[in-house]
Amino acid sequence: QVQLVESGGGLVQAGGSLRLTCTVSGSTFSRVGLGWFRQAPGKERSLVGSISWNGDRTWYQDSAKGRFTISRDNAKNTLYLQMNSLKPEDTATYYCAARPGIEVYLSGYNYWGQGTQVTVSS
């Protein structure tokens, strides 16, 4: 059973930065695809970014390009999302997710964390 625990959310002013962390346990961490999703009230959950098993390939939602950076440390079983130049529209609950495989994946995630709230004030 794969377990994911997010941390690092909070309240920040527009233009500020946050770094989200997701600790993964219960699997061979280096052989899982990882991603960050977000869900705002009244909206569907959407993929923000995803990363391959060794971090050499990434994918970002258009709104995240140039502002967010996804990374992973396989030695620490940890996934990160560095978020810079935050905007009020980035306000959402952010979830990390995992699925078996070594590629960059846009779907098929079957393990989820509990979420961490990010609120960006204007």
C-alpha positions as a Markdown table, in Angstrom:
| # | Residue | x | y | z |
|---|---|---|---|---|
| 1 | Gln | 0.0 | 0.0 | 0.0 |
| 2 | Val | 1.4 | 3.4 | -1.1 |
| 3 | Gln | 1.0 | 6.3 | 1.3 |
| 4 | Leu | 1.5 | 9.9 | 0.5 |
| 5 | Val | 1.6 | 12.8 | 2.9 |
| 6 | Glu | 1.7 | 16.4 | 1.7 |
| 7 | Ser | 2.9 | 19.4 | 3.7 |
| 8 | Gly | 4.0 | 23.0 | 3.1 |
| 9 | Gly | 0.7 | 24.6 | 2.2 |
| 10 | Gly | -0.4 | 27.9 | 3.8 |
| 11 | Leu | -1.5 | 31.5 | 3.2 |
| 12 | Val | 0.7 | 33.7 | 1.1 |
| 13 | Gln | 0.3 | 37.0 | -0.6 |
| 14 | Ala | 0.2 | 37.3 | -4.4 |
| 15 | Gly | 3.7 | 37.3 | -5.8 |
| 16 | Gly | 5.0 | 35.1 | -3.0 |
| 17 | Ser | 6.3 | 31.6 | -3.0 |
| 18 | Leu | 5.6 | 28.2 | -1.3 |
| 19 | Arg | 7.3 | 24.8 | -1.5 |
| 20 | Leu | 5.1 | 21.8 | -1.2 |
| 21 | Thr | 6.5 | 18.5 | 0.0 |
| 22 | Cys | 5.1 | 15.0 | -0.4 |
| 23 | Thr | 6.6 | 12.1 | 1.4 |
| 24 | Val | 5.9 | 8.7 | -0.1 |
| 25 | Ser | 6.1 | 5.4 | 1.7 |
| 26 | Gly | 5.2 | 1.7 | 1.0 |
| 27 | Ser | 6.5 | 1.4 | -2.5 |
| 28 | Thr | 9.6 | 1.3 | -4.6 |
| 29 | Phe | 9.7 | 5.1 | -4.8 |
| 30 | Ser | 12.0 | 5.3 | -7.8 |
| 31 | Arg | 9.6 | 3.2 | -9.9 |
| 32 | Val | 6.5 | 5.3 | -9.5 |
| 33 | Gly | 5.4 | 8.2 | -11.6 |
| 34 | Leu | 4.5 | 11.2 | -9.5 |
| 35 | Gly | 2.3 | 14.2 | -10.0 |
| 36 | Trp | 0.8 | 17.2 | -8.3 |
| 37 | Phe | -2.9 | 18.0 | -8.7 |
| 38 | Arg | -5.0 | 20.8 | -7.4 |
| 39 | Gln | -8.7 | 21.4 | -6.9 |
| 40 | Ala | -10.4 | 24.7 | -6.2 |
| 41 | Pro | -13.9 | 24.9 | -4.7 |
| 42 | Gly | -16.5 | 24.1 | -7.4 |
| 43 | Lys | -13.9 | 23.0 | -9.9 |
| 44 | Glu | -12.6 | 19.7 | -11.1 |
| 45 | Arg | -9.2 | 18.3 | -9.9 |
| 46 | Ser | -6.5 | 19.1 | -12.5 |
| 47 | Leu | -3.0 | 18.0 | -13.0 |
| 48 | Val | -0.5 | 20.8 | -12.3 |
| 49 | Gly | 2.8 | 18.9 | -13.0 |
| 50 | Ser | 4.2 | 15.4 | -13.3 |
| 51 | Ile | 7.7 | 13.9 | -13.3 |
| 52 | Ser | 9.3 | 10.8 | -14.5 |
| 53 | Trp | 11.0 | 8.3 | -12.3 |
| 54 | Asn | 14.5 | 9.9 | -12.4 |
| 55 | Gly | 13.3 | 13.5 | -12.8 |
| 56 | Asp | 14.7 | 13.9 | -16.3 |
| 57 | Arg | 11.2 | 14.6 | -17.8 |
| 58 | Thr | 8.5 | 16.8 | -16.6 |
| 59 | Trp | 5.2 | 18.1 | -17.7 |
| 60 | Tyr | 3.3 | 21.3 | -16.6 |
| 61 | Gln | -0.1 | 22.7 | -16.9 |
| 62 | Asp | 0.1 | 25.9 | -19.0 |
| 63 | Ser | -0.8 | 28.1 | -16.0 |
| 64 | Ala | 2.1 | 26.6 | -14.1 |
| 65 | Lys | 4.8 | 26.9 | -16.8 |
| 66 | Gly | 7.6 | 29.3 | -15.8 |
| 67 | Arg | 6.3 | 29.6 | -12.2 |
| 68 | Phe | 6.2 | 26.1 | -10.8 |
| 69 | Thr | 8.9 | 23.5 | -10.6 |
| 70 | Ile | 8.3 | 19.9 | -9.8 |
| 71 | Ser | 11.2 | 17.8 | -8.6 |
| 72 | Arg | 11.9 | 14.6 | -6.7 |
| 73 | Asp | 14.6 | 13.1 | -4.4 |
| 74 | Asn | 14.5 | 9.4 | -4.7 |
| 75 | Ala | 17.0 | 9.0 | -1.9 |
| 76 | Lys | 14.5 | 10.7 | 0.5 |
| 77 | Asn | 11.3 | 9.3 | -1.1 |
| 78 | Thr | 10.1 | 12.9 | -1.5 |
| 79 | Leu | 8.4 | 14.9 | -4.2 |
| 80 | Tyr | 8.4 | 18.7 | -4.3 |
| 81 | Leu | 6.5 | 21.5 | -5.9 |
| 82 | Gln | 8.2 | 24.9 | -5.8 |
| 83 | Met | 5.6 | 27.6 | -6.6 |
| 84 | Asn | 6.8 | 31.1 | -7.3 |
| 85 | Ser | 5.0 | 34.3 | -8.4 |
| 86 | Leu | 1.8 | 32.9 | -6.9 |
| 87 | Lys | -1.6 | 34.3 | -8.0 |
| 88 | Pro | -5.0 | 34.3 | -6.3 |
| 89 | Glu | -6.2 | 31.9 | -8.9 |
| 90 | Asp | -3.6 | 29.4 | -7.6 |
| 91 | Thr | -5.7 | 29.0 | -4.5 |
| 92 | Ala | -6.7 | 25.4 | -4.2 |
| 93 | Thr | -6.2 | 22.2 | -2.3 |
| 94 | Tyr | -3.0 | 20.6 | -3.7 |
| 95 | Tyr | -2.7 | 16.8 | -3.8 |
| 96 | Cys | 0.3 | 14.6 | -4.7 |
| 97 | Ala | -0.4 | 11.4 | -6.5 |
| 98 | Ala | 1.5 | 8.3 | -7.6 |
| 99 | Arg | 1.1 | 5.4 | -10.0 |
| 100 | Pro | 3.3 | 2.5 | -11.1 |
| 101 | Gly | 5.7 | 3.3 | -13.9 |
| 102 | Ile | 8.7 | 5.3 | -14.9 |
| 103 | Glu | 7.3 | 7.8 | -17.4 |
| 104 | Val | 5.7 | 11.2 | -17.2 |
| 105 | Tyr | 2.0 | 10.4 | -16.8 |
| 106 | Leu | -1.1 | 12.7 | -17.3 |
| 107 | Ser | -3.6 | 10.2 | -16.0 |
| 108 | Gly | -4.0 | 6.8 | -14.3 |
| 109 | Tyr | -2.9 | 7.9 | -10.8 |
| 110 | Asn | -4.2 | 5.5 | -8.2 |
| 111 | Tyr | -2.6 | 6.7 | -5.0 |
| 112 | Trp | -3.4 | 10.0 | -3.4 |
| 113 | Gly | -2.4 | 12.1 | -0.5 |
| 114 | Gln | -4.9 | 13.9 | 1.8 |
| 115 | Gly | -4.2 | 17.3 | 0.3 |
| 116 | Thr | -2.7 | 20.6 | 1.6 |
| 117 | Gln | -4.4 | 23.9 | 1.3 |
| 118 | Val | -2.8 | 26.8 | -0.6 |
| 119 | Thr | -4.4 | 30.2 | -0.3 |
| 120 | Val | -3.1 | 33.2 | -2.2 |
| 121 | Ser | -4.4 | 36.6 | -1.1 |
| 122 | Ser | -4.5 | 39.6 | -3.5 |
